[in-house]
Amino acid sequence: MDNGKVSVTAQGGIATISFFHPQSNSLPGALLRELGDTITQVSSDPATVVIVLRSEGEKAFCAGASFDELIAIEDLEGGTRFFSGFAHVINATEWQSAHWAKEKGLYNDVFDTVEAMDLAIDALAQRLVNSNPEAMSELKNIFWQGTENWDQLLVERAGISGRLVLSDFTRNAISKFKSK
């Protein structure tokens, strides 16, 4: 899988799913599918109470799609299949700082070191795993309200992205970006 990997460690009700690819800004479809399958498998384990998703390495957290795979899409079916893996990933054309994201309420906190961030994540996971299981279940129900047709919506949106990636504009933009 081009040196990419997905791994799971579990202890005390906390499952940590780690993923890695040498080009952190280029997550291949096969690795993305493995990541999705792993999340599904781990979430169905009754021993798992909390899942921590962790991108290995020092680069961006799962920044996006493989341009080589994008440019190789030749038809709507292939485009839909490719984007189904990225149905909930937003292609941002402008990057903002972590402090900007915190100011806008997208981040709860910003850390100066990876070690400090990891300690905070571990502390939060411990608080969650020791929380009232009934309350945690109700919170999950609340968070997912209004998403009854989520699976259908994601496939429809993947189809739109699959169609758009076939346009001359998109192909030229990807080629231009790759040539930088």
C-alpha positions, 0 to 999 in steps of 0.5 A: 500500500505504498508504505502506508499503514493503519494500526489499532491499539486498545486498552481500558476501553480506549481504542487508538486507530493510527494511520500513516502515509509518507505523503501525508497530503496524499492519502491513497484510496486503498488506505482510506478504505482500510481506515474506514473499515478499521473504524467500523470494525473497532466501533462495533467492538463492545469493549471499545468506549472511546476511539482516538484517531491519530495521524502518525508523523509530524506533518498535516493530519490527513490532508487530502486525496492522492492527486495521482489517483484524482488525475487517473479518474476517467469516468463518473463511476470511478470518480464516485467510487474515489470520492466515496472514501472522502465523502466528509473531507473538505478540500480547503483551498486556503489554510489557516493557523491553529490559533485562527481555528481556535478563535473561530471555535473550531479547536478547543485548544492549541498546544505548543508541542506534540507531547503536550497535545498527546497528554491532553488527548489521553486525559480527555479519552480517560475522562470519556471512558470513565463517564456514565455509559448511559450519558455517553450513549445519549450524547451520541444519539444527540450528535447524530440526530438529523443524519438518518439519510447520511449514508445516501447523502454521502454517496450523492455528494461523492457522485457530485465530486466524481463528476466535477473532477472530470472537468477540464477546469479541475484536471488543469488545476490539479496538474498545475498544483502538481507541477509546483 
